[in-house]
Amino acid sequence: MSTNSCGVGRNDPQANTEALERRTYTVEEAGRLLGLSRNTAYARATDGSLPTIRFGRRLLVPKAALDRLLSGDTAA
């Protein structure tokens, strides 16, 4: 098995997780992080208070936008 410069093998699950850090959440996942029910999370997404992007049929919450929301930063 080959290793990268830090000694972690290519098949190491931890290495794969770090390389594929998620940049979006589903509306339901974002709601869970905020302590909201699924219905409330979708209602906030619909009224614009939970920032979302549409990717095909999927409605996603960008991690960066959620982080800004949680930090209280009002800049877009």
PyMOL Python script that loads the backbone (N, CA, C, O; Angstrom):
from pymol import cmd

cmd.read_pdbstr("""\
ATOM      1  N   MET A   1       0.855  -1.184   0.000  1.00  0.00           N
ATOM      2  CA  MET A   1       0.000   0.000   0.000  1.00  0.00           C
ATOM      3  C   MET A   1       0.887   1.227   0.000  1.00  0.00           C
ATOM      4  O   MET A   1       1.820   1.317   0.798  1.00  0.00           O
ATOM      5  N   SER A   2       0.611   2.174  -0.882  1.00  0.00           N
ATOM      6  CA  SER A   2       1.410   3.400  -0.918  1.00  0.00           C
ATOM      7  C   SER A   2       0.879   4.394   0.109  1.00  0.00           C
ATOM      8  O   SER A   2      -0.290   4.353   0.491  1.00  0.00           O
ATOM      9  N   THR A   3       1.747   5.271   0.538  1.00  0.00           N
ATOM     10  CA  THR A   3       1.354   6.273   1.519  1.00  0.00           C
ATOM     11  C   THR A   3       1.651   7.651   0.971  1.00  0.00           C
ATOM     12  O   THR A   3       2.520   7.821   0.116  1.00  0.00           O
ATOM     13  N   ASN A   4       0.919   8.635   1.472  1.00  0.00           N
ATOM     14  CA  ASN A   4       1.213  10.000   1.066  1.00  0.00           C
ATOM     15  C   ASN A   4       2.262  10.594   1.995  1.00  0.00           C
ATOM     16  O   ASN A   4       2.809   9.883   2.839  1.00  0.00           O
ATOM     17  N   SER A   5       2.548  11.864   1.859  1.00  0.00           N
ATOM     18  CA  SER A   5       3.642  12.485   2.600  1.00  0.00           C
ATOM     19  C   SER A   5       3.447  12.455   4.113  1.00  0.00           C
ATOM     20  O   SER A   5       4.428  12.550   4.851  1.00  0.00           O
ATOM     21  N   CYS A   6       2.217  12.328   4.595  1.00  0.00           N
ATOM     22  CA  CYS A   6       2.004  12.306   6.042  1.00  0.00           C
ATOM     23  C   CYS A   6       1.888  10.878   6.570  1.00  0.00           C
ATOM     24  O   CYS A   6       1.597  10.678   7.749  1.00  0.00           O
ATOM     25  N   GLY A   7       2.114   9.872   5.697  1.00  0.00           N
ATOM     26  CA  GLY A   7       2.129   8.495   6.147  1.00  0.00           C
ATOM     27  C   GLY A   7       0.768   7.828   6.191  1.00  0.00           C
ATOM     28  O   GLY A   7       0.656   6.708   6.688  1.00  0.00           O
ATOM     29  N   VAL A   8      -0.262   8.475   5.690  1.00  0.00           N
ATOM     30  CA  VAL A   8      -1.603   7.898   5.692  1.00  0.00           C
ATOM     31  C   VAL A   8      -1.810   7.184   4.365  1.00  0.00           C
ATOM     32  O   VAL A   8      -1.560   7.764   3.309  1.00  0.00           O
ATOM     33  N   GLY A   9      -2.263   5.933   4.403  1.00  0.00           N
ATOM     34  CA  GLY A   9      -2.492   5.165   3.186  1.00  0.00           C
ATOM     35  C   GLY A   9      -3.675   5.678   2.397  1.00  0.00           C
ATOM     36  O   GLY A   9      -4.565   6.329   2.945  1.00  0.00           O
ATOM     37  N   ARG A  10      -3.683   5.383   1.107  1.00  0.00           N
ATOM     38  CA  ARG A  10      -4.773   5.832   0.230  1.00  0.00           C
ATOM     39  C   ARG A  10      -6.120   5.262   0.630  1.00  0.00           C
ATOM     40  O   ARG A  10      -7.145   5.920   0.448  1.00  0.00           O
ATOM     41  N   ASN A  11      -6.141   4.065   1.165  1.00  0.00           N
ATOM     42  CA  ASN A  11      -7.403   3.412   1.523  1.00  0.00           C
ATOM     43  C   ASN A  11      -7.855   3.737   2.933  1.00  0.00           C
ATOM     44  O   ASN A  11      -8.821   3.149   3.421  1.00  0.00           O
ATOM     45  N   ASP A  12      -7.183   4.652   3.589  1.00  0.00           N
ATOM     46  CA  ASP A  12      -7.519   5.034   4.957  1.00  0.00           C
ATOM     47  C   ASP A  12      -8.809   5.865   4.942  1.00  0.00           C
ATOM     48  O   ASP A  12      -8.843   6.912   4.296  1.00  0.00           O
ATOM     49  N   PRO A  13      -9.875   5.425   5.639  1.00  0.00           N
ATOM     50  CA  PRO A  13     -11.137   6.168   5.648  1.00  0.00           C
ATOM     51  C   PRO A  13     -10.981   7.602   6.140  1.00  0.00           C
ATOM     52  O   PRO A  13     -11.673   8.500   5.660  1.00  0.00           O
ATOM     53  N   GLN A  14     -10.083   7.826   7.089  1.00  0.00           N
ATOM     54  CA  GLN A  14      -9.886   9.184   7.601  1.00  0.00           C
ATOM     55  C   GLN A  14      -9.346  10.101   6.505  1.00  0.00           C
ATOM     56  O   GLN A  14      -9.766  11.254   6.403  1.00  0.00           O
ATOM     57  N   ALA A  15      -8.435   9.612   5.697  1.00  0.00           N
ATOM     58  CA  ALA A  15      -7.881  10.405   4.605  1.00  0.00           C
ATOM     59  C   ALA A  15      -8.973  10.751   3.599  1.00  0.00           C
ATOM     60  O   ALA A  15      -9.028  11.879   3.110  1.00  0.00           O
ATOM     61  N   ASN A  16      -9.847   9.784   3.282  1.00  0.00           N
ATOM     62  CA  ASN A  16     -10.935  10.034   2.343  1.00  0.00           C
ATOM     63  C   ASN A  16     -11.916  11.053   2.885  1.00  0.00           C
ATOM     64  O   ASN A  16     -12.398  11.897   2.129  1.00  0.00           O
ATOM     65  N   THR A  17     -12.223  11.002   4.161  1.00  0.00           N
ATOM     66  CA  THR A  17     -13.150  11.938   4.781  1.00  0.00           C
ATOM     67  C   THR A  17     -12.591  13.356   4.734  1.00  0.00           C
ATOM     68  O   THR A  17     -13.315  14.302   4.426  1.00  0.00           O
ATOM     69  N   GLU A  18     -11.311  13.502   5.038  1.00  0.00           N
ATOM     70  CA  GLU A  18     -10.707  14.826   5.022  1.00  0.00           C
ATOM     71  C   GLU A  18     -10.675  15.392   3.608  1.00  0.00           C
ATOM     72  O   GLU A  18     -10.890  16.590   3.422  1.00  0.00           O
ATOM     73  N   ALA A  19     -10.416  14.565   2.625  1.00  0.00           N
ATOM     74  CA  ALA A  19     -10.333  15.022   1.246  1.00  0.00           C
ATOM     75  C   ALA A  19     -11.703  15.398   0.695  1.00  0.00           C
ATOM     76  O   ALA A  19     -11.794  16.243  -0.195  1.00  0.00           O
ATOM     77  N   LEU A  20     -12.763  14.791   1.204  1.00  0.00           N
ATOM     78  CA  LEU A  20     -14.109  15.026   0.694  1.00  0.00           C
ATOM     79  C   LEU A  20     -14.981  15.772   1.701  1.00  0.00           C
ATOM     80  O   LEU A  20     -16.142  15.411   1.895  1.00  0.00           O
ATOM     81  N   GLU A  21     -14.451  16.783   2.327  1.00  0.00           N
ATOM     82  CA  GLU A  21     -15.223  17.544   3.298  1.00  0.00           C
ATOM     83  C   GLU A  21     -16.458  18.129   2.619  1.00  0.00           C
ATOM     84  O   GLU A  21     -16.367  18.748   1.559  1.00  0.00           O
ATOM     85  N   ARG A  22     -17.595  17.923   3.238  1.00  0.00           N
ATOM     86  CA  ARG A  22     -18.856  18.388   2.655  1.00  0.00           C
ATOM     87  C   ARG A  22     -18.928  19.904   2.659  1.00  0.00           C
ATOM     88  O   ARG A  22     -18.527  20.554   3.624  1.00  0.00           O
ATOM     89  N   ARG A  23     -19.438  20.454   1.582  1.00  0.00           N
ATOM     90  CA  ARG A  23     -19.582  21.896   1.461  1.00  0.00           C
ATOM     91  C   ARG A  23     -21.038  22.315   1.456  1.00  0.00           C
ATOM     92  O   ARG A  23     -21.346  23.507   1.452  1.00  0.00           O
ATOM     93  N   THR A  24     -21.944  21.329   1.457  1.00  0.00           N
ATOM     94  CA  THR A  24     -23.377  21.616   1.523  1.00  0.00           C
ATOM     95  C   THR A  24     -24.059  20.621   2.447  1.00  0.00           C
ATOM     96  O   THR A  24     -23.548  19.533   2.712  1.00  0.00           O
ATOM     97  N   TYR A  25     -25.229  21.027   2.929  1.00  0.00           N
ATOM     98  CA  TYR A  25     -26.092  20.159   3.735  1.00  0.00           C
ATOM     99  C   TYR A  25     -27.449  20.123   3.066  1.00  0.00           C
ATOM    100  O   TYR A  25     -27.811  21.039   2.327  1.00  0.00           O
ATOM    101  N   THR A  26     -28.200  19.063   3.327  1.00  0.00           N
ATOM    102  CA  THR A  26     -29.595  19.080   2.924  1.00  0.00           C
ATOM    103  C   THR A  26     -30.322  20.048   3.857  1.00  0.00           C
ATOM    104  O   THR A  26     -29.804  20.406   4.915  1.00  0.00           O
ATOM    105  N   VAL A  27     -31.503  20.462   3.466  1.00  0.00           N
ATOM    106  CA  VAL A  27     -32.288  21.350   4.324  1.00  0.00           C
ATOM    107  C   VAL A  27     -32.573  20.655   5.653  1.00  0.00           C
ATOM    108  O   VAL A  27     -32.540  21.285   6.710  1.00  0.00           O
ATOM    109  N   GLU A  28     -32.849  19.373   5.594  1.00  0.00           N
ATOM    110  CA  GLU A  28     -33.142  18.618   6.816  1.00  0.00           C
ATOM    111  C   GLU A  28     -31.916  18.559   7.735  1.00  0.00           C
ATOM    112  O   GLU A  28     -32.046  18.726   8.948  1.00  0.00           O
ATOM    113  N   GLU A  29     -30.728  18.324   7.167  1.00  0.00           N
ATOM    114  CA  GLU A  29     -29.501  18.283   7.970  1.00  0.00           C
ATOM    115  C   GLU A  29     -29.200  19.642   8.588  1.00  0.00           C
ATOM    116  O   GLU A  29     -28.833  19.727   9.760  1.00  0.00           O
ATOM    117  N   ALA A  30     -29.354  20.703   7.803  1.00  0.00           N
ATOM    118  CA  ALA A  30     -29.125  22.054   8.327  1.00  0.00           C
ATOM    119  C   ALA A  30     -30.109  22.357   9.444  1.00  0.00           C
ATOM    120  O   ALA A  30     -29.741  22.945  10.461  1.00  0.00           O
ATOM    121  N   GLY A  31     -31.355  21.957   9.254  1.00  0.00           N
ATOM    122  CA  GLY A  31     -32.361  22.151  10.297  1.00  0.00           C
ATOM    123  C   GLY A  31     -31.983  21.436  11.578  1.00  0.00           C
ATOM    124  O   GLY A  31     -32.121  21.992  12.668  1.00  0.00           O
ATOM    125  N   ARG A  32     -31.507  20.206  11.453  1.00  0.00           N
ATOM    126  CA  ARG A  32     -31.075  19.448  12.630  1.00  0.00           C
ATOM    127  C   ARG A  32     -29.949  20.183  13.360  1.00  0.00           C
ATOM    128  O   ARG A  32     -29.954  20.271  14.587  1.00  0.00           O
ATOM    129  N   LEU A  33     -28.983  20.711  12.597  1.00  0.00           N
ATOM    130  CA  LEU A  33     -27.875  21.452  13.209  1.00  0.00           C
ATOM    131  C   LEU A  33     -28.372  22.700  13.942  1.00  0.00           C
ATOM    132  O   LEU A  33     -27.776  23.131  14.928  1.00  0.00           O
ATOM    133  N   LEU A  34     -29.463  23.267  13.449  1.00  0.00           N
ATOM    134  CA  LEU A  34     -30.038  24.473  14.053  1.00  0.00           C
ATOM    135  C   LEU A  34     -31.082  24.161  15.119  1.00  0.00           C
ATOM    136  O   LEU A  34     -31.592  25.071  15.772  1.00  0.00           O
ATOM    137  N   GLY A  35     -31.401  22.889  15.298  1.00  0.00           N
ATOM    138  CA  GLY A  35     -32.407  22.508  16.278  1.00  0.00           C
ATOM    139  C   GLY A  35     -33.829  22.745  15.790  1.00  0.00           C
ATOM    140  O   GLY A  35     -34.733  22.986  16.590  1.00  0.00           O
ATOM    141  N   LEU A  36     -34.026  22.676  14.474  1.00  0.00           N
ATOM    142  CA  LEU A  36     -35.345  22.900  13.880  1.00  0.00           C
ATOM    143  C   LEU A  36     -35.936  21.580  13.410  1.00  0.00           C
ATOM    144  O   LEU A  36     -35.210  20.645  13.073  1.00  0.00           O
ATOM    145  N   SER A  37     -37.251  21.516  13.392  1.00  0.00           N
ATOM    146  CA  SER A  37     -37.907  20.350  12.813  1.00  0.00           C
ATOM    147  C   SER A  37     -37.740  20.396  11.297  1.00  0.00           C
ATOM    148  O   SER A  37     -37.391  21.433  10.733  1.00  0.00           O
ATOM    149  N   ARG A  38     -37.989  19.282  10.654  1.00  0.00           N
ATOM    150  CA  ARG A  38     -37.886  19.220   9.187  1.00  0.00           C
ATOM    151  C   ARG A  38     -38.824  20.233   8.547  1.00  0.00           C
ATOM    152  O   ARG A  38     -38.428  20.953   7.630  1.00  0.00           O
ATOM    153  N   ASN A  39     -40.075  20.294   9.026  1.00  0.00           N
ATOM    154  CA  ASN A  39     -41.049  21.221   8.446  1.00  0.00           C
ATOM    155  C   ASN A  39     -40.626  22.674   8.631  1.00  0.00           C
ATOM    156  O   ASN A  39     -40.756  23.480   7.710  1.00  0.00           O
ATOM    157  N   THR A  40     -40.123  23.012   9.810  1.00  0.00           N
ATOM    158  CA  THR A  40     -39.682  24.388  10.073  1.00  0.00           C
ATOM    159  C   THR A  40     -38.474  24.732   9.214  1.00  0.00           C
ATOM    160  O   THR A  40     -38.381  25.848   8.704  1.00  0.00           O
ATOM    161  N   ALA A  41     -37.546  23.793   9.045  1.00  0.00           N
ATOM    162  CA  ALA A  41     -36.367  24.040   8.214  1.00  0.00           C
ATOM    163  C   ALA A  41     -36.785  24.344   6.782  1.00  0.00           C
ATOM    164  O   ALA A  41     -36.266  25.278   6.172  1.00  0.00           O
ATOM    165  N   TYR A  42     -37.721  23.564   6.237  1.00  0.00           N
ATOM    166  CA  TYR A  42     -38.191  23.825   4.874  1.00  0.00           C
ATOM    167  C   TYR A  42     -38.957  25.142   4.797  1.00  0.00           C
ATOM    168  O   TYR A  42     -38.869  25.843   3.789  1.00  0.00           O
ATOM    169  N   ALA A  43     -39.697  25.485   5.830  1.00  0.00           N
ATOM    170  CA  ALA A  43     -40.410  26.770   5.849  1.00  0.00           C
ATOM    171  C   ALA A  43     -39.417  27.928   5.841  1.00  0.00           C
ATOM    172  O   ALA A  43     -39.627  28.918   5.139  1.00  0.00           O
ATOM    173  N   ARG A  44     -38.334  27.812   6.619  1.00  0.00           N
ATOM    174  CA  ARG A  44     -37.297  28.863   6.648  1.00  0.00           C
ATOM    175  C   ARG A  44     -36.557  28.938   5.308  1.00  0.00           C
ATOM    176  O   ARG A  44     -36.160  30.021   4.877  1.00  0.00           O
ATOM    177  N   ALA A  45     -36.374  27.795   4.657  1.00  0.00           N
ATOM    178  CA  ALA A  45     -35.749  27.783   3.335  1.00  0.00           C
ATOM    179  C   ALA A  45     -36.661  28.477   2.323  1.00  0.00           C
ATOM    180  O   ALA A  45     -36.186  29.221   1.464  1.00  0.00           O
ATOM    181  N   THR A  46     -37.955  28.236   2.424  1.00  0.00           N
ATOM    182  CA  THR A  46     -38.920  28.841   1.507  1.00  0.00           C
ATOM    183  C   THR A  46     -39.019  30.345   1.695  1.00  0.00           C
ATOM    184  O   THR A  46     -39.117  31.089   0.720  1.00  0.00           O
ATOM    185  N   ASP A  47     -38.994  30.803   2.959  1.00  0.00           N
ATOM    186  CA  ASP A  47     -39.122  32.253   3.188  1.00  0.00           C
ATOM    187  C   ASP A  47     -37.788  32.989   3.068  1.00  0.00           C
ATOM    188  O   ASP A  47     -37.748  34.213   3.194  1.00  0.00           O
ATOM    189  N   GLY A  48     -36.696  32.258   2.827  1.00  0.00           N
ATOM    190  CA  GLY A  48     -35.403  32.892   2.591  1.00  0.00           C
ATOM    191  C   GLY A  48     -34.543  33.108   3.820  1.00  0.00           C
ATOM    192  O   GLY A  48     -33.411  33.576   3.696  1.00  0.00           O
ATOM    193  N   SER A  49     -35.043  32.783   5.000  1.00  0.00           N
ATOM    194  CA  SER A  49     -34.233  33.001   6.200  1.00  0.00           C
ATOM    195  C   SER A  49     -33.179  31.911   6.393  1.00  0.00           C
ATOM    196  O   SER A  49     -32.250  32.084   7.182  1.00  0.00           O
ATOM    197  N   LEU A  50     -33.313  30.796   5.682  1.00  0.00           N
ATOM    198  CA  LEU A  50     -32.278  29.762   5.630  1.00  0.00           C
ATOM    199  C   LEU A  50     -31.756  29.773   4.195  1.00  0.00           C
ATOM    200  O   LEU A  50     -32.484  29.391   3.278  1.00  0.00           O
ATOM    201  N   PRO A  51     -30.506  30.203   3.981  1.00  0.00           N
ATOM    202  CA  PRO A  51     -29.988  30.335   2.617  1.00  0.00           C
ATOM    203  C   PRO A  51     -29.847  28.982   1.925  1.00  0.00           C
ATOM    204  O   PRO A  51     -29.319  28.030   2.501  1.00  0.00           O
ATOM    205  N   THR A  52     -30.323  28.908   0.689  1.00  0.00           N
ATOM    206  CA  THR A  52     -30.270  27.655  -0.059  1.00  0.00           C
ATOM    207  C   THR A  52     -29.819  27.906  -1.493  1.00  0.00           C
ATOM    208  O   THR A  52     -29.884  29.024  -2.004  1.00  0.00           O
ATOM    209  N   ILE A  53     -29.364  26.834  -2.118  1.00  0.00           N
ATOM    210  CA  ILE A  53     -29.108  26.830  -3.559  1.00  0.00           C
ATOM    211  C   ILE A  53     -29.828  25.618  -4.132  1.00  0.00           C
ATOM    212  O   ILE A  53     -29.986  24.599  -3.461  1.00  0.00           O
ATOM    213  N   ARG A  54     -30.256  25.742  -5.368  1.00  0.00           N
ATOM    214  CA  ARG A  54     -30.921  24.613  -6.014  1.00  0.00           C
ATOM    215  C   ARG A  54     -29.923  23.979  -6.966  1.00  0.00           C
ATOM    216  O   ARG A  54     -29.298  24.657  -7.781  1.00  0.00           O
ATOM    217  N   PHE A  55     -29.786  22.660  -6.848  1.00  0.00           N
ATOM    218  CA  PHE A  55     -28.900  21.891  -7.711  1.00  0.00           C
ATOM    219  C   PHE A  55     -29.758  20.800  -8.321  1.00  0.00           C
ATOM    220  O   PHE A  55     -29.980  19.754  -7.710  1.00  0.00           O
ATOM    221  N   GLY A  56     -30.237  21.051  -9.530  1.00  0.00           N
ATOM    222  CA  GLY A  56     -31.210  20.144 -10.126  1.00  0.00           C
ATOM    223  C   GLY A  56     -32.491  20.202  -9.316  1.00  0.00           C
ATOM    224  O   GLY A  56     -33.060  21.276  -9.116  1.00  0.00           O
ATOM    225  N   ARG A  57     -32.941  19.056  -8.854  1.00  0.00           N
ATOM    226  CA  ARG A  57     -34.146  19.008  -8.018  1.00  0.00           C
ATOM    227  C   ARG A  57     -33.836  19.140  -6.539  1.00  0.00           C
ATOM    228  O   ARG A  57     -34.745  19.261  -5.718  1.00  0.00           O
ATOM    229  N   ARG A  58     -32.530  19.117  -6.189  1.00  0.00           N
ATOM    230  CA  ARG A  58     -32.143  19.150  -4.775  1.00  0.00           C
ATOM    231  C   ARG A  58     -32.036  20.577  -4.272  1.00  0.00           C
ATOM    232  O   ARG A  58     -31.549  21.458  -4.981  1.00  0.00           O
ATOM    233  N   LEU A  59     -32.484  20.802  -3.064  1.00  0.00           N
ATOM    234  CA  LEU A  59     -32.372  22.078  -2.379  1.00  0.00           C
ATOM    235  C   LEU A  59     -31.303  21.899  -1.308  1.00  0.00           C
ATOM    236  O   LEU A  59     -31.477  21.103  -0.384  1.00  0.00           O
ATOM    237  N   LEU A  60     -30.200  22.632  -1.425  1.00  0.00           N
ATOM    238  CA  LEU A  60     -29.058  22.458  -0.539  1.00  0.00           C
ATOM    239  C   LEU A  60     -28.726  23.747   0.200  1.00  0.00           C
ATOM    240  O   LEU A  60     -28.980  24.845  -0.296  1.00  0.00           O
ATOM    241  N   VAL A  61     -28.160  23.602   1.378  1.00  0.00           N
ATOM    242  CA  VAL A  61     -27.729  24.730   2.198  1.00  0.00           C
ATOM    243  C   VAL A  61     -26.200  24.750   2.179  1.00  0.00           C
ATOM    244  O   VAL A  61     -25.569  23.817   2.675  1.00  0.00           O
ATOM    245  N   PRO A  62     -25.590  25.806   1.610  1.00  0.00           N
ATOM    246  CA  PRO A  62     -24.128  25.875   1.603  1.00  0.00           C
ATOM    247  C   PRO A  62     -23.574  25.981   3.025  1.00  0.00           C
ATOM    248  O   PRO A  62     -24.088  26.743   3.844  1.00  0.00           O
ATOM    249  N   LYS A  63     -22.527  25.213   3.307  1.00  0.00           N
ATOM    250  CA  LYS A  63     -21.906  25.222   4.628  1.00  0.00           C
ATOM    251  C   LYS A  63     -21.421  26.624   4.985  1.00  0.00           C
ATOM    252  O   LYS A  63     -21.582  27.060   6.125  1.00  0.00           O
ATOM    253  N   ALA A  64     -20.832  27.330   4.030  1.00  0.00           N
ATOM    254  CA  ALA A  64     -20.320  28.681   4.289  1.00  0.00           C
ATOM    255  C   ALA A  64     -21.452  29.623   4.698  1.00  0.00           C
ATOM    256  O   ALA A  64     -21.285  30.430   5.613  1.00  0.00           O
ATOM    257  N   ALA A  65     -22.602  29.526   4.027  1.00  0.00           N
ATOM    258  CA  ALA A  65     -23.742  30.376   4.366  1.00  0.00           C
ATOM    259  C   ALA A  65     -24.297  30.022   5.740  1.00  0.00           C
ATOM    260  O   ALA A  65     -24.691  30.907   6.499  1.00  0.00           O
ATOM    261  N   LEU A  66     -24.331  28.728   6.060  1.00  0.00           N
ATOM    262  CA  LEU A  66     -24.802  28.303   7.380  1.00  0.00           C
ATOM    263  C   LEU A  66     -23.839  28.779   8.461  1.00  0.00           C
ATOM    264  O   LEU A  66     -24.271  29.220   9.526  1.00  0.00           O
ATOM    265  N   ASP A  67     -22.537  28.694   8.196  1.00  0.00           N
ATOM    266  CA  ASP A  67     -21.539  29.189   9.155  1.00  0.00           C
ATOM    267  C   ASP A  67     -21.703  30.687   9.395  1.00  0.00           C
ATOM    268  O   ASP A  67     -21.614  31.146  10.534  1.00  0.00           O
ATOM    269  N   ARG A  68     -21.942  31.456   8.322  1.00  0.00           N
ATOM    270  CA  ARG A  68     -22.169  32.911   8.470  1.00  0.00           C
ATOM    271  C   ARG A  68     -23.424  33.176   9.292  1.00  0.00           C
ATOM    272  O   ARG A  68     -23.436  34.057  10.152  1.00  0.00           O
ATOM    273  N   LEU A  69     -24.470  32.419   9.028  1.00  0.00           N
ATOM    274  CA  LEU A  69     -25.729  32.568   9.753  1.00  0.00           C
ATOM    275  C   LEU A  69     -25.512  32.317  11.244  1.00  0.00           C
ATOM    276  O   LEU A  69     -26.015  33.068  12.080  1.00  0.00           O
ATOM    277  N   LEU A  70     -24.771  31.274  11.576  1.00  0.00           N
ATOM    278  CA  LEU A  70     -24.526  30.918  12.968  1.00  0.00           C
ATOM    279  C   LEU A  70     -23.582  31.901  13.664  1.00  0.00           C
ATOM    280  O   LEU A  70     -23.667  32.087  14.878  1.00  0.00           O
ATOM    281  N   SER A  71     -22.692  32.523  12.909  1.00  0.00           N
ATOM    282  CA  SER A  71     -21.749  33.475  13.520  1.00  0.00           C
ATOM    283  C   SER A  71     -22.374  34.844  13.706  1.00  0.00           C
ATOM    284  O   SER A  71     -21.802  35.701  14.380  1.00  0.00           O
ATOM    285  N   GLY A  72     -23.556  35.063  13.109  1.00  0.00           N
ATOM    286  CA  GLY A  72     -24.217  36.342  13.233  1.00  0.00           C
ATOM    287  C   GLY A  72     -23.771  37.347  12.199  1.00  0.00           C
ATOM    288  O   GLY A  72     -24.185  38.505  12.246  1.00  0.00           O
ATOM    289  N   ASP A  73     -22.930  36.929  11.258  1.00  0.00           N
ATOM    290  CA  ASP A  73     -22.452  37.803  10.190  1.00  0.00           C
ATOM    291  C   ASP A  73     -23.587  38.019   9.209  1.00  0.00           C
ATOM    292  O   ASP A  73     -24.082  37.059   8.618  1.00  0.00           O
ATOM    293  N   THR A  74     -24.011  39.265   9.023  1.00  0.00           N
ATOM    294  CA  THR A  74     -25.137  39.560   8.155  1.00  0.00           C
ATOM    295  C   THR A  74     -24.726  39.848   6.723  1.00  0.00           C
ATOM    296  O   THR A  74     -25.589  40.018   5.862  1.00  0.00           O
ATOM    297  N   ALA A  75     -23.423  39.908   6.443  1.00  0.00           N
ATOM    298  CA  ALA A  75     -22.973  40.162   5.075  1.00  0.00           C
ATOM    299  C   ALA A  75     -23.276  38.967   4.196  1.00  0.00           C
ATOM    300  O   ALA A  75     -23.141  37.824   4.632  1.00  0.00           O
ATOM    301  N   ALA A  76     -23.682  39.219   2.964  1.00  0.00           N
ATOM    302  CA  ALA A  76     -24.020  38.146   2.049  1.00  0.00           C
ATOM    303  C   ALA A  76     -22.855  37.533   1.429  1.00  0.00           C
ATOM    304  O   ALA A  76     -22.997  36.607   0.629  1.00  0.00           O
TER     305      ALA A  76
END
""", "prot")
cmd.dss("prot")
cmd.show_as("cartoon", "prot")
cmd.util.cbc("prot")
cmd.orient("prot")
